[in-house]
Amino acid sequence: MTAQNTATLVLPEANADIINSVVNAMSLSEPYVTLSKDKAIEFAYAGTSTALQRGLRSLNISADFCVQPTKDRKKSLLICDMDSTLIGQECIDELADFAGVKDHVSGITERAMRGELDFEAALTERVALLRGLSLSVLETCFEERILLNTGAKTLCQTMKANGAKTVIVSGGFTFFTERVAKACGFEAHHANTLLDDGANLIGDVGRPILGREAKQETLEEYSSDLGGPSSAIAIGDGANDLAMIQTAGLGVAYYAKPAVAAAAHCAINHTDLTSALYFQGYTDRDFVSV
């Protein structure tokens, strides 16, 4: 490809007719590359993300896409949020359900993830409502409530197989990041620690609280010997992910809050986490599934 930028298009389901309509509408000067048969393609593109989005809307096509510099698209660091990104739940909301305060806590969570509340204050307020919850409930919560999002394992395992570092950085809790990291294969995880008295939660978390700035700092730390933040792909959904998404070489908003989606380099709104692999130029043949 001779253009400086590459555009990647990923459909929710394979559909040759839609792929053909896009190719015809784009009047591509160079052949497109198939990443997944009738589902994901990439092509040299001189336009902007906005222009591509406008074109897809004019064709009434729902798809995820990414326009980025062609050079160095394959990243050597994968850094991901956990709640509502690698997993489909917010762990604190699920714990709050066991404590009988889910409606109240989930309302605060939603506002915090939209950036309407100070993250640390909101986390402290919510965790205080979990005081007295038995430690056994954490394991029950993980086993019964927490589900990996589609593509989480494949994303992690494929990038690891290609030499990338893999890190979870979450404003949630280490109890859950440890288990999600193990389930997916992430090499490292960072989150907040729920404090307990040996039997029950005491309603507080360890300090300092890991929030927005700490996520960015974690990205910078892990990428420091890889060429810096440009070597990283960062994926998240909430306001506390904004700094790391904007700092990374490729920041991906995953079914994200509006402010996050607007600030990210690209977004996943119709497909799953494997789109983050297609965005980097991986094909189905490259995928590692466990």
N, C-alpha and C positions, 0 to 999 in steps of 0.2 A: 504494500500500500504506500502511495506516495504522499497522500495528504498528511498534514501534521496531526489531525485528529481522527479518532476512530469512534464510530457510533455502534452501539450494541443494542439489539432489540430482542426482547424475550416475551413470548406469548404465554398466557396461562395454560394453554393446551395446544398441541400440534395442530396446525391448520395451514395447509399448503396454499389455499386460496388467499388467505390474508397475507402470507409472506410474499406471494406474487404481486398482490395489489400494492404493497409497500415498495417493492423493488421497481415496479413500473412507474409509480408516482414519483419516486426519487430520481428517476432517469440516471442511474448510477453510471459514472464514467469508467469504473473498474468493477470486476466481478465481486460479488459478495462472498463471504466465507460462512459456511454452515457450521455452527457450533453444536446444534441439536436439530435433527431432521425435522423440518417444517415447524420448528418452535423457536429456535434462537439463531440469529445471524449477526454478523458484524460487517461493516463496510467503511471505506474511507469517506470522510465527511468534512466539508469545509464550513458548515453552518454551525449554529448554536443549539444548545439544548432547547431553548424557547422555540426556535424555528422548527425543530423536529417534533416537539410536543404539539405545536400548532398544526403541523402536517398530519400527525396521527389523529388529532381531533377531527380534522376535515374529512378523514376517511372513516370516522366513527370506530376507531380501533382502540381497545383497551389493552395496553401492554406496558411493560417496564422497559426503560431505556437508559442509556448512559452515553454521554459524549465527553470524551477526555483525550488528552494527548496520547498519541500512539506509543511514544517511547516510555519504557519502564512501567507498563501496565500491570505486569505480574508483581504483586507486592511480596515483601519478605517478612512482614509482620501482620498478623490478623489479630485485631483487638476488638472485643465485642462486649456490649452490655449484656446482661442476663434477662432481667424481668421484662416481659413483653417483647423480647428480641430473640434470644436463644430458646426461651420457654414462652408459653402462651399466657402465663399468669403473672400477677404481681404477688410475690410471696407474702409480703406484709398484709395484703388484703385477705389472703387465704388464712393466715394465722389469726387475723382479726375475726374471721368467721367462727373459728373455734372458741374465741373469747366472747362471742356474741355482740361484737361491735363493728361488723364488716361494713355496713352502710355508711357509718360515720367515717371510718378510716379510708374507705375507697374514695369517698368524696374529696378528702384531703389529698390522697395520692393523685387523683386526676388533676387537681389544681396545681400540685407541685410539678407534675410532669409537663404541664403546659407552661410552666415558668411563672405562674401567678403568685407563688409563695416561695419564701426562702427555704431552700432544700433542707438545710440542717435543722432549722426550727420545726419544719413540718415532720421530719423524721423523728425528732425527739418527742414531739407531741403524740405521734402515732405509736411509737414503741412504748411510751408510758402506759398506754391503754392495754398493753399485753402483760402487764404486771400480774404475777401469780399463775401464769400459764405453765403447765407442766412441761418439762423438757421432752417427755415422751411424745407430746403433741407435734413437735417439730418433725420427727421421723414419720409420724402418721400423715402429716401434711404433705411431706415430700412424696411418700409412697402413693397416696390417694389422690392428690390434687395436681401435682406438677408434671407437665407433659412437655417434651421437647418439641419445638416447632419444626416443621418439615424442612429438611435440608441441613439442619444444624450439624449433625454428625458428618455428613458428606463434605460440607464446607470445611470443617476443621481437619478432617482426615486427609482431604485432597491437598490442602495447603501444607500440612505437615509433611506429606509424602514428597512435596516439591521444595522442601527445605525451609519453609517459613516458621517463624516463632508463632505460637498461638496463646493468647492471653484473654481471660475474662476479667473485666473491671466493672464492678457493680456498686451502686448505692444501696444494694440489698445486703444480704447477710452471708457470712462465710459458711454457715451450716449448709446453705443451699448451693453456693458457688462451688464448694468442694465436690459435691455430688454431681452437679451438672458438668463440671470440668471432667470428672472421671467418666461420666456417661458418654461425652462427646469426644474426649481425648485431648482436651486442652492441657498444655504443659504447666500453666500457671494461672492463679486466680487471686483477685484482690477484692475485698468487700468490707463491710462493717461487721463488728462482732457483737452479738447479743450477749448481754451480761446475765449471769444467773447465780443462784446461791447453792448450786449443786443439785437442786431438785426442781426449781421453778425459775422462770424469768423474773428479773427484778424490775423490769420496765425501763431499762436504759441500755445504751450502746457504748462501746469503747471509744475513746478519743485518741487522735483526732478523727472526726467523721469524714468518711470518704465521700466526696461530692464532685461537683463539676470541675473544679480546678485540679483535684487529685486525679481525676480521670485523664486530663490532659497531661499532667506530669508523668503519669504511668506510661502513657504513649511515648512521651519524649525519652523516658528512661530506657524502655525496651528497644526503641529505634536508634538509640545513640550510636551503637556500633554497627548499624546497618545502613548508614547514610543519612539518618535523620528522619523526621516525620513523613517526608515524601515517600518513604519506603513502606508506609503502613496503609492498610485498609481498615477503617473504623466503622462499626455498625452499631446503631442505637436508635431509640425511639423517643426519648424524653428530653426535656430542657437541660437536664444535668449531663447529657451527652453532647451538647452543642459544641463545647470547646474542643473536644477531641475529634469530633466529626469535621469541624472546620480546619483543624490543624493537620489532619492526616492527608496523605497524598490523594487518597480516594475516600471521601466520607459518604456513607450510605445511610439514608433514613429508611428504617424498616417499619412500615405501617405506622408512621410517626405522627406526632402532634404537628399542627400546621407550621409553627415557628421553626421546628427542626427540619421539616421537609423543605421549607423555603431556603434554609441556609446550607443544606447538604449539596454535595456535587451531583448526586443522583438519588433516586428513591426506588424502593420496592413496595408497590402498592397493590399488585395484582398477582404476583407469583410467590415463590418461596426463596429461602436463603441460598439455594444453588445459583440464583441469578447473580449473586456476588462473585461467583466463579466465572460465569459467562462474561461478566463485565471485564474481567481480567484476561479474557481470551482462552480460558479453558474450554475444552469440548467434552461431550459425554464420555468419550473414550478415556479422558484423563481422570474422570471421577473415581474416587476411592470410597467405597461404601462398606460399612462394618455392621 
